[in-house]
Amino acid sequence: MPGPRSPRVRRPGGRSARVRAAVLAATVDVLLEGGLDALSIGDIARRAGVHESSVYRRWGTRFNLALEAVLDRTRTEVPVPDTGALRTDLAALLHGTAAFVRTPLGELLLRLALREDMADYEGARERFWDHRFAAGSAVLARAEERGEVRPGLDHRLVFEALMGPLHMRLLLTREPLDETFLDGVVELVLAGIAPHG
């Protein structure tokens, strides 16, 4: 008589992680080749070597899929810095973002962010920015613990003050995003959030 079966143990990084990685990589490839208009769940599934229903079950819409693919790549390309000092954290975040938005995927992200023709995209846009605001908030929370900023700051407003000038130049004035400009933005933000006294 056979003994009791061991409970099934899921291995970290197993099939589910491989499927997710393959689907997200295929999505980024399609987005870079033809933008969101070229993105179809069927094409992504074929490229990733998975069944279409697996993609629909996990992501539901092509907007959700595009968002997760871009977010996943953004986490890798612009990680949340933790240098131990607010000045270098903000500089790393701003310089990293400036470098990313100059890549093909970063340029695509900007084009997607400006699209107004898709009602379904609004929720995806909100989720993307919620993720980026959370990253900025983590940097500021650590700075508060170290006493580098005034307590009770509106983290979202500080993050917008940091990133706003970058987007102003990218989208409106088209002036360069050079080191002098980026470092000046960091210094301006630091001056506005420094502890009193």
Backbone as a printed PyTorch tensor [residue, N CA C, xyz], in Angstrom:
tensor([[[  0.8440,  -1.1780,   0.0000],
         [  0.0000,   0.0000,   0.0000],
         [  0.8910,   1.2430,   0.0000]],

        [[  0.6130,   2.1670,  -0.9340],
         [  1.4540,   3.3550,  -1.0100],
         [  1.2650,   4.2480,   0.2080]],

        [[  2.3150,   4.9700,   0.5760],
         [  2.2680,   5.8830,   1.7190],
         [  1.5400,   7.1670,   1.3580]],

        [[  1.3540,   8.0150,   2.3440],
         [  0.6570,   9.2850,   2.0820],
         [  1.4800,  10.1540,   1.1350]],

        [[  0.7690,  10.8600,   0.2960],
         [  1.4330,  11.7480,  -0.6600],
         [  1.8650,  13.0420,   0.0270]],

        [[  2.9890,  13.4930,  -0.3850],
         [  3.4620,  14.7880,   0.1200],
         [  2.6390,  15.8840,  -0.5360]],

        [[  2.3970,  16.9620,   0.1940],
         [  1.6730,  18.0640,  -0.4470],
         [  2.5100,  18.6390,  -1.5810]],

        [[  1.8020,  19.0740,  -2.6110],
         [  2.4850,  19.6400,  -3.7720],
         [  3.0850,  20.9960,  -3.3860]],

        [[  4.3440,  21.1390,  -3.6570],
         [  5.0400,  22.3720,  -3.3090],
         [  5.3390,  23.1360,  -4.5870]],

        [[  4.9850,  24.4020,  -4.5910],
         [  5.2950,  25.2460,  -5.7450],
         [  6.7130,  25.7580,  -5.5980]],

        [[  7.4400,  25.6300,  -6.6470],
         [  8.8080,  26.1370,  -6.6380],
         [  8.8020,  27.6070,  -7.0300]],

        [[  9.5500,  28.4170,  -6.2790],
         [  9.6460,  29.8100,  -6.7180],
         [ 10.3560,  29.8520,  -8.0630]],

        [[  9.8890,  30.7110,  -8.9250],
         [ 10.5120,  30.8020, -10.2400],
         [ 10.1360,  29.6440, -11.1400]],

        [[  9.0230,  28.9810, -10.8600],
         [  8.5810,  27.8480, -11.6660],
         [  7.9170,  28.2830, -12.9550]],

        [[  7.0180,  27.4310, -13.4430],
         [  6.3690,  27.6690, -14.7310],
         [  5.6510,  29.0110, -14.7790]],

        [[  4.9420,  29.3550, -13.7210],
         [  4.1970,  30.6120, -13.7110],
         [  5.1280,  31.8110, -13.9270]],

        [[  6.2740,  31.8010, -13.2710],
         [  7.2350,  32.8990, -13.4340],
         [  7.8060,  32.9120, -14.8480]],

        [[  8.0480,  31.7270, -15.4030],
         [  8.5830,  31.6590, -16.7690],
         [  7.5570,  32.1640, -17.7760]],

        [[  6.2930,  31.7790, -17.5930],
         [  5.2240,  32.2380, -18.4890],
         [  5.1050,  33.7570, -18.4060]],

        [[  5.0870,  34.2800, -17.1800],
         [  4.9770,  35.7300, -16.9970],
         [  6.1350,  36.4390, -17.6990]],

        [[  7.3510,  35.9600, -17.4880],
         [  8.5280,  36.5890, -18.1020],
         [  8.4520,  36.5330, -19.6240]],

        [[  8.0310,  35.3910, -20.1740],
         [  7.9390,  35.2440, -21.6310],
         [  6.8740,  36.1730, -22.2100]],

        [[  5.7320,  36.2590, -21.5390],
         [  4.6430,  37.1100, -22.0230],
         [  5.0500,  38.5810, -21.9510]],

        [[  5.6520,  38.9900, -20.8450],
         [  6.0450,  40.3940, -20.7140],
         [  7.1420,  40.7660, -21.7070]],

        [[  8.0880,  39.8590, -21.9310],
         [  9.1460,  40.1260, -22.9220],
         [  8.5470,  40.2470, -24.3210]],

        [[  7.6210,  39.3510, -24.6660],
         [  6.9670,  39.4220, -25.9770],
         [  6.1730,  40.7210, -26.1150]],

        [[  5.5350,  41.1440, -25.0340],
         [  4.7590,  42.3820, -25.0610],
         [  5.6570,  43.5840, -25.3200]],

        [[  6.7860,  43.6460, -24.6300],
         [  7.7230,  44.7520, -24.8520],
         [  8.2020,  44.7460, -26.2990]],

        [[  8.5170,  43.5640, -26.8360],
         [  8.9590,  43.4770, -28.2350],
         [  7.9120,  44.0490, -29.1830]],

        [[  6.6530,  43.6490, -28.9910],
         [  5.5800,  44.1270, -29.8730],
         [  5.3790,  45.6340, -29.7000]],

        [[  5.4040,  46.1060, -28.4660],
         [  5.2410,  47.5410, -28.2300],
         [  6.3390,  48.3450, -28.9190]],

        [[  7.5600,  47.8380, -28.8620],
         [  8.6710,  48.5450, -29.5030],
         [  8.5930,  48.4740, -31.0220]],

        [[  8.0490,  47.3790, -31.5380],
         [  7.9260,  47.2230, -32.9930],
         [  6.8140,  48.0810, -33.5750]],

        [[  5.6580,  48.1140, -32.8950],
         [  4.5200,  48.7810, -33.5140],
         [  3.6430,  49.5970, -32.6000]],

        [[  4.0160,  49.7460, -31.3430],
         [  3.2050,  50.5220, -30.4170],
         [  1.9820,  49.7560, -29.9510]],

        [[  1.1630,  50.4320, -29.1810],
         [ -0.0140,  49.7990, -28.6000],
         [ -0.9970,  49.3320, -29.6650]],

        [[ -1.0820,  50.0470, -30.7770],
         [ -2.0160,  49.6610, -31.8340],
         [ -1.6850,  48.2890, -32.4150]],

        [[ -0.4100,  47.8910, -32.3550],
         [  0.0080,  46.5900, -32.8960],
         [ -0.1470,  45.4600, -31.8870]],

        [[ -0.4940,  45.7950, -30.6540],
         [ -0.5400,  44.7960, -29.5860],
         [ -1.8290,  43.9890, -29.6470]],

        [[ -1.6950,  42.6790, -29.8090],
         [ -2.8650,  41.8000, -29.7410],
         [ -2.5160,  40.6240, -28.8390]],

        [[ -3.4870,  40.2170, -28.0560],
         [ -3.2690,  39.1140, -27.1130],
         [ -2.8650,  37.8510, -27.8650]],

        [[ -3.4970,  37.5950, -29.0050],
         [ -3.1740,  36.3980, -29.7830],
         [ -1.7240,  36.3810, -30.2350]],

        [[ -1.2420,  37.5180, -30.7280],
         [  0.1440,  37.6180, -31.1800],
         [  1.1060,  37.4280, -30.0070]],

        [[  0.7980,  38.0470, -28.8850],
         [  1.6530,  37.9130, -27.6930],
         [  1.7190,  36.4590, -27.2610]],

        [[  0.5730,  35.7950, -27.2130],
         [  0.5370,  34.3900, -26.7910],
         [  1.3920,  33.5300, -27.7170]],

        [[  1.2610,  33.7400, -29.0270],
         [  2.0770,  32.9670, -29.9830],
         [  3.5680,  33.2080, -29.7590]],

        [[  3.9460,  34.4460, -29.6420],
         [  5.3650,  34.7730, -29.4460],
         [  5.9080,  34.1900, -28.1390]],

        [[  5.0800,  34.1920, -27.1100],
         [  5.5260,  33.7070, -25.7950],
         [  5.4190,  32.1920, -25.6730]],

        [[  4.7420,  31.5560, -26.6350],
         [  4.5860,  30.1060, -26.5900],
         [  3.6060,  29.6380, -25.5300]],

        [[  2.5660,  30.4400, -25.2960],
         [  1.5450,  30.0750, -24.3090],
         [  0.1710,  30.1540, -24.9680]],

        [[ -0.8110,  29.6200, -24.2930],
         [ -2.1780,  29.6610, -24.8130],
         [ -2.7720,  31.0500, -24.5690]],

        [[ -3.5450,  31.5060, -25.5430],
         [ -4.1690,  32.8260, -25.4580],
         [ -4.9950,  32.9870, -24.1850]],

        [[ -5.6950,  31.9160, -23.7920],
         [ -6.5390,  32.0060, -22.5930],
         [ -5.7070,  32.2590, -21.3360]],

        [[ -4.4600,  31.7870, -21.3220],
         [ -3.5850,  32.0500, -20.1690],
         [ -3.3060,  33.5420, -20.0330]],

        [[ -3.1290,  34.2030, -21.1610],
         [ -2.8520,  35.6410, -21.1430],
         [ -4.1030,  36.3990, -20.7040]],

        [[ -5.2620,  36.0450, -21.2830],
         [ -6.5090,  36.7130, -20.8970],
         [ -6.8160,  36.5010, -19.4230]],

        [[ -6.5940,  35.2730, -18.9440],
         [ -6.9140,  34.9520, -17.5530],
         [ -6.0820,  35.8120, -16.5920]],

        [[ -4.8410,  36.0210, -16.9220],
         [ -3.9570,  36.7560, -16.0130],
         [ -4.0750,  38.2730, -16.1630]],

        [[ -4.2000,  38.7680, -17.4040],
         [ -4.1600,  40.2150, -17.6180],
         [ -5.4880,  40.8230, -18.0600]],

        [[ -6.3580,  40.0470, -18.6540],
         [ -7.6780,  40.5390, -19.0190],
         [ -7.7360,  41.3870, -20.2780]],

        [[ -6.9530,  42.4510, -20.3440],
         [ -6.9810,  43.3360, -21.5130],
         [ -5.5540,  43.6380, -21.9740]],

        [[ -5.4550,  44.0920, -23.1900],
         [ -4.1250,  44.4450, -23.7110],
         [ -3.5620,  45.6670, -22.9940]],

        [[ -4.4310,  46.5250, -22.4650],
         [ -3.9670,  47.6910, -21.7180],
         [ -3.2910,  47.2580, -20.4210]],

        [[ -3.9360,  46.3060, -19.7130],
         [ -3.3320,  45.7840, -18.4810],
         [ -2.0040,  45.1070, -18.7790]],

        [[ -1.9630,  44.3730, -19.8660],
         [ -0.7390,  43.6730, -20.2620],
         [  0.3630,  44.6770, -20.6060]],

        [[  0.0290,  45.6870, -21.3880],
         [  1.0210,  46.7090, -21.7500],
         [  1.5330,  47.4180, -20.5050]],

        [[  0.6180,  47.7420, -19.6010],
         [  1.0150,  48.4260, -18.3770],
         [  1.9770,  47.5770, -17.5590]],

        [[  1.6380,  46.3100, -17.3490],
         [  2.5190,  45.4700, -16.5360],
         [  3.8730,  45.2850, -17.2030]],

        [[  3.8840,  45.1480, -18.5120],
         [  5.1590,  44.9760, -19.2180],
         [  6.0400,  46.2110, -19.0590]],

        [[  5.4410,  47.3810, -19.2140],
         [  6.2140,  48.6150, -19.0890],
         [  6.6300,  48.8430, -17.6340]],

        [[  5.7140,  48.5900, -16.6900],
         [  6.0560,  48.7300, -15.2680],
         [  7.1940,  47.7980, -14.8840]],

        [[  7.1160,  46.5680, -15.3550],
         [  8.1460,  45.5810, -15.0410],
         [  9.5070,  46.0630, -15.5430]],

        [[  9.5310,  46.5680, -16.7580],
         [ 10.7870,  47.0640, -17.3200],
         [ 11.2370,  48.3330, -16.5900]],

        [[ 10.2930,  49.1910, -16.2100],
         [ 10.6420,  50.4190, -15.4980],
         [ 11.2800,  50.0970, -14.1510]],

        [[ 10.7450,  49.0870, -13.4590],
         [ 11.3330,  48.6860, -12.1680],
         [ 12.7910,  48.2850, -12.3320]],

        [[ 13.0960,  47.6550, -13.4520],
         [ 14.4640,  47.2210, -13.7210],
         [ 15.3340,  48.3950, -14.1480]],

        [[ 14.8100,  49.2260, -15.0350],
         [ 15.5970,  50.3090, -15.6200],
         [ 15.7250,  51.5290, -14.7010]],

        [[ 14.6980,  51.7660, -13.8690],
         [ 14.7290,  52.8980, -12.9380],
         [ 14.3670,  52.3790, -11.5460]],

        [[ 15.2830,  51.6460, -10.9110],
         [ 14.9710,  51.0900,  -9.5910],
         [ 14.8510,  52.1960,  -8.5430]],

        [[ 14.1740,  51.8760,  -7.4480],
         [ 14.0430,  52.8280,  -6.3470],
         [ 15.4010,  52.9060,  -5.6480]],

        [[ 16.0530,  54.0700,  -5.6850],
         [ 17.3870,  54.1570,  -5.1000],
         [ 17.3480,  54.1560,  -3.5730]],

        [[ 18.3910,  53.6430,  -2.9820],
         [ 18.5650,  53.6860,  -1.5260],
         [ 20.0580,  53.8440,  -1.2600]],

        [[ 20.5370,  55.0690,  -1.4580],
         [ 21.9690,  55.3470,  -1.3190],
         [ 22.3500,  55.7240,   0.1000]],

        [[ 21.3420,  55.9670,   0.9440],
         [ 21.6180,  56.3880,   2.3120],
         [ 21.5750,  57.8940,   2.5040]],

        [[ 21.3480,  58.6390,   1.4210],
         [ 21.2570,  60.1010,   1.5060],
         [ 20.2170,  60.5920,   0.5040]],

        [[ 19.3960,  61.5380,   0.9360],
         [ 18.3080,  62.0130,   0.0790],
         [ 18.8260,  62.6510,  -1.2080]],

        [[ 19.8590,  63.4720,  -1.1160],
         [ 20.3730,  64.1530,  -2.3110],
         [ 20.7280,  63.1350,  -3.3980]],

        [[ 21.4620,  62.1020,  -3.0360],
         [ 21.8740,  61.1220,  -4.0480],
         [ 20.7100,  60.2280,  -4.4710]],

        [[ 19.7500,  59.9880,  -3.5650],
         [ 18.5550,  59.2220,  -3.9590],
         [ 17.7500,  59.9880,  -5.0050]],

        [[ 17.5010,  61.2770,  -4.7410],
         [ 16.7250,  62.0780,  -5.6960],
         [ 17.4660,  62.2250,  -7.0200]],

        [[ 18.7740,  62.4170,  -6.9410],
         [ 19.5650,  62.5370,  -8.1740],
         [ 19.5070,  61.2400,  -8.9730]],

        [[ 19.6420,  60.0990,  -8.2910],
         [ 19.5860,  58.8050,  -8.9920],
         [ 18.2150,  58.5960,  -9.6250]],

        [[ 17.1610,  58.9550,  -8.9090],
         [ 15.8060,  58.7860,  -9.4280],
         [ 15.5680,  59.6860, -10.6390]],

        [[ 15.9770,  60.9380, -10.5500],
         [ 15.7430,  61.8710, -11.6510],
         [ 16.6330,  61.5500, -12.8520]],

        [[ 17.9070,  61.2940, -12.6160],
         [ 18.8170,  60.9570, -13.7210],
         [ 18.4050,  59.6280, -14.3660]],

        [[ 18.0040,  58.6490, -13.5410],
         [ 17.5590,  57.3590, -14.0800],
         [ 16.3130,  57.4960, -14.9350]],

        [[ 15.3740,  58.3280, -14.4750],
         [ 14.1530,  58.5600, -15.2480],
         [ 14.4810,  59.2740, -16.5550]],

        [[ 15.3510,  60.2780, -16.4890],
         [ 15.7370,  61.0140, -17.7030],
         [ 16.3990,  60.0850, -18.7120]],

        [[ 17.2360,  59.1770, -18.2350],
         [ 17.8860,  58.2180, -19.1460],
         [ 16.8570,  57.2580, -19.7360]],

        [[ 15.9170,  56.7940, -18.9040],
         [ 14.9180,  55.8310, -19.3760],
         [ 14.0040,  56.4380, -20.4360]],

        [[ 13.5650,  57.6760, -20.2300],
         [ 12.6210,  58.2620, -21.1920],
         [ 13.2770,  58.5550, -22.5320]],

        [[ 14.5840,  58.4550, -22.6000],
         [ 15.2890,  58.6230, -23.8790],
         [ 15.4520,  57.3050, -24.6240]],

        [[ 15.0790,  56.1880, -24.0010],
         [ 15.1550,  54.8840, -24.6680],
         [ 13.9050,  54.6850, -25.5190]],

        [[ 13.9230,  53.7450, -26.4570],
         [ 12.7090,  53.4840, -27.2450],
         [ 11.4950,  53.1370, -26.3720]],

        [[ 11.6960,  52.3360, -25.3230],
         [ 10.5640,  51.9860, -24.4590],
         [ 10.0900,  53.2000, -23.6640]],

        [[ 11.0110,  54.0250, -23.2100],
         [ 10.6350,  55.2410, -22.4940],
         [  9.8710,  56.2100, -23.3830]],

        [[ 10.3110,  56.3440, -24.6320],
         [  9.5930,  57.2010, -25.5830],
         [  8.1880,  56.6590, -25.8420]],

        [[  8.0840,  55.3380, -25.9410],
         [  6.7690,  54.7230, -26.1210],
         [  5.8830,  55.0000, -24.9130]],

        [[  6.4520,  54.8850, -23.7280],
         [  5.6890,  55.1530, -22.5110],
         [  5.1350,  56.5710, -22.5280]],

        [[  5.9320,  57.5240, -22.9430],
         [  5.4470,  58.9090, -23.0260],
         [  4.3010,  59.0370, -24.0290]],

        [[  4.4350,  58.3900, -25.1760],
         [  3.3460,  58.4390, -26.1740],
         [  2.0740,  57.8050, -25.6140]],

        [[  2.2290,  56.6900, -24.9130],
         [  1.0560,  56.0360, -24.3180],
         [  0.4080,  56.9390, -23.2720]],

        [[  1.2290,  57.6020, -22.4830],
         [  0.7030,  58.4570, -21.4170],
         [ -0.1080,  59.6220, -21.9690]],

        [[  0.1650,  60.0160, -23.2060],
         [ -0.5250,  61.1530, -23.8020],
         [ -1.7660,  60.7650, -24.5980]],

        [[ -1.9890,  59.4780, -24.7750],
         [ -3.1470,  59.0490, -25.5740],
         [ -4.4390,  59.3760, -24.8450]],

        [[ -5.3810,  59.8690, -25.5840],
         [ -6.6770,  60.2390, -25.0180],
         [ -7.8110,  59.4190, -25.6200]],

        [[ -7.4930,  58.5110, -26.5330],
         [ -8.5370,  57.8500, -27.3080],
         [ -9.0080,  56.5250, -26.7220]],

        [[ -8.5550,  56.1820, -25.5120],
         [ -8.9240,  54.8800, -24.9620],
         [ -9.4380,  55.0340, -23.5420]],

        [[-10.7220,  54.8620, -23.3510],
         [-11.2900,  54.9680, -22.0090],
         [-10.6870,  53.9200, -21.0780]],

        [[-10.4280,  52.7130, -21.6030],
         [ -9.8680,  51.6420, -20.7760],
         [ -8.4700,  51.9700, -20.2740]],

        [[ -7.7920,  52.8600, -20.9490],
         [ -6.4100,  53.1490, -20.5890],
         [ -6.3050,  54.0050, -19.3330]],

        [[ -7.3600,  54.7430, -19.0100],
         [ -7.2950,  55.6580, -17.8680],
         [ -6.9310,  54.9280, -16.5810]],

        [[ -7.5380,  53.7690, -16.3300],
         [ -7.1990,  52.9990, -15.1310],
         [ -5.7640,  52.5250, -15.1540]],

        [[ -5.2740,  52.1500, -16.3240],
         [ -3.8910,  51.6980, -16.4480],
         [ -2.9310,  52.8530, -16.1770]],

        [[ -3.2590,  54.0260, -16.6820],
         [ -2.4170,  55.2050, -16.4500],
         [ -2.3440,  55.5030, -14.9510]],

        [[ -3.4940,  55.4170, -14.2890],
         [ -3.5470,  55.6630, -12.8490],
         [ -2.6900,  54.6560, -12.0840]],

        [[ -2.7720,  53.3810, -12.4600],
         [ -1.9600,  52.3500, -11.7830],
         [ -0.4740,  52.5910, -12.0130]],

        [[ -0.1060,  53.0000, -13.2140],
         [  1.3000,  53.2790, -13.4880],
         [  1.8060,  54.3810, -12.5640]],

        [[  1.0680,  55.4980, -12.5000],
         [  1.5380,  56.6150, -11.6820],
         [  1.4790,  56.2880, -10.2040]],

        [[  0.5070,  55.5180,  -9.7680],
         [  0.4770,  55.0860,  -8.3640],
         [  1.7610,  54.3430,  -8.0180]],

        [[  2.2220,  53.5000,  -8.9370],
         [  3.4670,  52.7580,  -8.7140],
         [  4.6500,  53.7150,  -8.6110]],

        [[  4.7390,  54.6750,  -9.5150],
         [  5.8680,  55.6070,  -9.4900],
         [  5.8130,  56.5160,  -8.2570]],

        [[  4.6000,  56.9490,  -7.8540],
         [  4.4850,  57.7700,  -6.6490],
         [  4.8930,  56.9650,  -5.4150]],

        [[  4.5670,  55.6890,  -5.3890],
         [  4.9770,  54.8370,  -4.2610],
         [  6.4980,  54.7510,  -4.1840]],

        [[  7.1520,  54.6730,  -5.3380],
         [  8.6200,  54.6330,  -5.3590],
         [  9.1920,  55.9260,  -4.7870]],

        [[  8.6550,  57.0590,  -5.2150],
         [  9.1190,  58.3440,  -4.6870],
         [  8.8340,  58.4890,  -3.2090]],

        [[  7.6920,  57.9870,  -2.7690],
         [  7.3250,  58.0600,  -1.3590],
         [  8.2770,  57.2460,  -0.4880]],

        [[  8.7240,  56.1020,  -0.9960],
         [  9.6700,  55.2720,  -0.2340],
         [ 10.9690,  56.0340,   0.0050]],

        [[ 11.4390,  56.7490,  -1.0020],
         [ 12.6610,  57.5500,  -0.8710],
         [ 12.4640,  58.6250,   0.1960]],

        [[ 11.3220,  59.3080,   0.1580],
         [ 11.0700,  60.3920,   1.1070],
         [ 10.8300,  59.8780,   2.5180]],

        [[ 10.1920,  58.7270,   2.6540],
         [  9.9650,  58.1540,   3.9880],
         [ 11.2970,  57.8360,   4.6670]],

        [[ 12.2340,  57.2840,   3.9140],
         [ 13.5570,  57.0030,   4.4880],
         [ 14.2570,  58.3060,   4.8840]],

        [[ 14.0980,  59.3390,   4.0560],
         [ 14.7150,  60.6340,   4.3660],
         [ 14.1110,  61.2320,   5.6320]],

        [[ 12.8060,  61.0620,   5.8260],
         [ 12.1620,  61.5390,   7.0550],
         [ 12.7470,  60.8320,   8.2680]],

        [[ 12.9330,  59.5130,   8.1610],
         [ 13.5060,  58.7440,   9.2710],
         [ 14.9140,  59.2300,   9.6130]],

        [[ 15.6590,  59.6730,   8.6190],
         [ 17.0250,  60.1620,   8.8420],
         [ 17.0470,  61.6380,   9.2470]],

        [[ 15.8850,  62.2960,   9.2640],
         [ 15.8250,  63.7050,   9.6390],
         [ 16.2860,  64.6570,   8.5480]],

        [[ 16.2810,  64.2100,   7.3020],
         [ 16.7690,  65.0450,   6.1960],
         [ 15.7110,  65.9850,   5.6310]],

        [[ 14.4450,  65.7640,   5.9860],
         [ 13.3630,  66.6090,   5.4780],
         [ 12.4130,  66.9510,   6.6190]],

        [[ 11.6020,  67.9800,   6.3830],
         [ 10.5730,  68.3210,   7.3630],
         [  9.5860,  67.1710,   7.4710]],

        [[  9.1030,  66.8780,   8.6650],
         [  8.0800,  65.8330,   8.7900],
         [  6.7500,  66.3130,   8.2070]],

        [[  5.9400,  65.3630,   7.7830],
         [  4.5940,  65.6670,   7.3160],
         [  4.4990,  66.1940,   5.8980]],

        [[  5.5430,  66.0160,   5.1080],
         [  5.4990,  66.4730,   3.7160],
         [  4.4970,  65.6630,   2.9030]],

        [[  3.9250,  66.2970,   1.9010],
         [  3.0790,  65.6020,   0.9330],
         [  4.0210,  64.9450,  -0.0810]],

        [[  4.2400,  63.6490,   0.0690],
         [  5.2160,  62.9440,  -0.7690],
         [  4.8840,  63.0430,  -2.2510]],

        [[  3.6210,  62.9590,  -2.5690],
         [  3.2290,  63.0220,  -3.9790],
         [  3.5850,  64.3880,  -4.5810]],

        [[  3.3230,  65.4360,  -3.8230],
         [  3.6290,  66.7830,  -4.3050],
         [  5.1370,  66.9570,  -4.5030]],

        [[  5.9340,  66.4290,  -3.5810],
         [  7.3940,  66.5170,  -3.7210],
         [  7.8410,  65.7630,  -4.9700]],

        [[  7.2760,  64.5670,  -5.1860],
         [  7.6340,  63.7710,  -6.3620],
         [  7.2450,  64.5080,  -7.6410]],

        [[  6.0710,  65.1420,  -7.6370],
         [  5.6480,  65.9180,  -8.8050],
         [  6.5790,  67.1080,  -9.0360]],

        [[  7.0410,  67.7470,  -7.9480],
         [  7.9780,  68.8670,  -8.0880],
         [  9.3090,  68.3920,  -8.6640]],

        [[  9.7100,  67.1730,  -8.3300],
         [ 10.9550,  66.6150,  -8.8540],
         [ 10.8210,  66.2450, -10.3310]],

        [[  9.7380,  65.5650, -10.6810],
         [  9.5800,  65.0480, -12.0430],
         [  8.9350,  66.0380, -13.0130]],

        [[  8.2040,  67.0100, -12.4980],
         [  7.5040,  67.9600, -13.3610],
         [  8.4040,  68.6990, -14.3430]],

        [[  9.5280,  69.2600, -13.8860],
         [ 10.4010,  69.9700, -14.8300],
         [ 10.9400,  69.0680, -15.9420]],

        [[ 11.2200,  67.8150, -15.6140],
         [ 11.6940,  66.8630, -16.6280],
         [ 10.6360,  66.6980, -17.7200]],

        [[  9.3850,  66.4950, -17.3040],
         [  8.3150,  66.3030, -18.2830],
         [  8.0010,  67.5930, -19.0370]],

        [[  8.1740,  68.7270, -18.3840],
         [  7.9950,  70.0200, -19.0670],
         [  8.9610,  70.1200, -20.2480]],

        [[ 10.2090,  69.7750, -20.0170],
         [ 11.1970,  69.8500, -21.1030],
         [ 10.9570,  68.7750, -22.1590]],

        [[ 10.5980,  67.5910, -21.7180],
         [ 10.3680,  66.5120, -22.6830],
         [  9.1960,  66.7980, -23.6050]],

        [[  8.1150,  67.2770, -23.0280],
         [  6.8610,  67.3630, -23.7740],
         [  6.5410,  68.7460, -24.3210]],

        [[  7.0640,  69.7940, -23.6910],
         [  6.6560,  71.1320, -24.1070],
         [  7.7860,  71.9540, -24.7090]],

        [[  8.8470,  72.1830, -23.9450],
         [  9.8870,  73.0930, -24.4430],
         [ 10.9380,  72.3910, -25.2860]],

        [[ 11.0760,  71.0860, -25.1080],
         [ 12.0710,  70.2740, -25.8390],
         [ 13.5090,  70.7410, -25.5890]],

        [[ 13.7270,  71.4040, -24.4670],
         [ 15.0860,  71.7960, -24.0970],
         [ 15.8330,  70.5640, -23.5960]],

        [[ 17.1630,  70.6210, -23.5800],
         [ 17.9310,  69.4310, -23.1960],
         [ 17.7630,  69.0500, -21.7230]],

        [[ 17.9040,  67.7690, -21.4730],
         [ 17.8790,  67.2300, -20.1100],
         [ 19.3240,  66.9280, -19.7000]],

        [[ 20.1170,  67.9740, -19.6000],
         [ 21.5280,  67.7590, -19.2750],
         [ 21.7250,  67.6730, -17.7580]],

        [[ 22.9360,  67.3080, -17.3600],
         [ 23.2320,  67.1120, -15.9380],
         [ 23.0410,  68.3830, -15.1310]],

        [[ 23.4200,  69.5140, -15.6880],
         [ 23.2770,  70.7850, -14.9710],
         [ 21.8140,  71.0420, -14.6440]],

        [[ 20.9480,  70.8290, -15.6220],
         [ 19.5130,  71.0230, -15.4030],
         [ 18.9920,  70.0520, -14.3490]],

        [[ 19.2910,  68.7620, -14.5010],
         [ 18.7730,  67.7520, -13.5790],
         [ 19.2720,  67.9900, -12.1550]],

        [[ 20.5530,  68.3010, -12.0120],
         [ 21.0990,  68.5750, -10.6780],
         [ 20.4830,  69.8350, -10.0790]],

        [[ 20.1980,  70.8260, -10.9190],
         [ 19.5410,  72.0420, -10.4440],
         [ 18.1410,  71.7680,  -9.9170]],

        [[ 17.4100,  70.8770, -10.5850],
         [ 16.0710,  70.5000, -10.1210],
         [ 16.1770,  69.8330,  -8.7520]],

        [[ 17.1280,  68.9280,  -8.5950],
         [ 17.3080,  68.2440,  -7.3060],
         [ 17.5930,  69.2660,  -6.2070]],

        [[ 18.4880,  70.2120,  -6.4630],
         [ 18.8310,  71.2200,  -5.4490],
         [ 17.6290,  72.0930,  -5.1040]],

        [[ 16.8350,  72.4390,  -6.0950],
         [ 15.6410,  73.2520,  -5.8620],
         [ 14.6460,  72.5080,  -4.9740]],

        [[ 14.4250,  71.2390,  -5.2680],
         [ 13.5020,  70.4300,  -4.4600],
         [ 14.0440,  70.2890,  -3.0400]],

        [[ 15.3320,  70.0010,  -2.9050],
         [ 15.9310,  69.8540,  -1.5710],
         [ 15.7600,  71.1260,  -0.7420]],

        [[ 15.9430,  72.2840,  -1.3720],
         [ 15.7970,  73.5540,  -0.6510],
         [ 14.3720,  73.7290,  -0.1300]],

        [[ 13.4130,  73.2330,  -0.8770],
         [ 12.0170,  73.3950,  -0.4820],
         [ 11.5390,  72.4300,   0.5890]],

        [[ 12.2660,  71.3440,   0.8120],
         [ 11.7940,  70.3320,   1.7690],
         [ 12.7380,  70.1430,   2.9570]],

        [[ 13.7980,  70.9580,   3.0130],
         [ 14.7810,  70.8290,   4.0970],
         [ 14.1300,  71.1250,   5.4470]],

        [[ 14.6470,  70.5160,   6.5070],
         [ 14.1160,  70.8080,   7.8470],
         [ 14.3120,  72.2870,   8.1890]],

        [[ 13.3920,  72.8530,   8.9440],
         [ 13.5210,  74.2560,   9.3730],
         [ 14.6100,  74.3620,  10.4270]],

        [[ 15.3300,  75.4780,  10.3820],
         [ 16.3130,  75.7330,  11.4350],
         [ 17.5920,  75.2030,  11.1050]]])
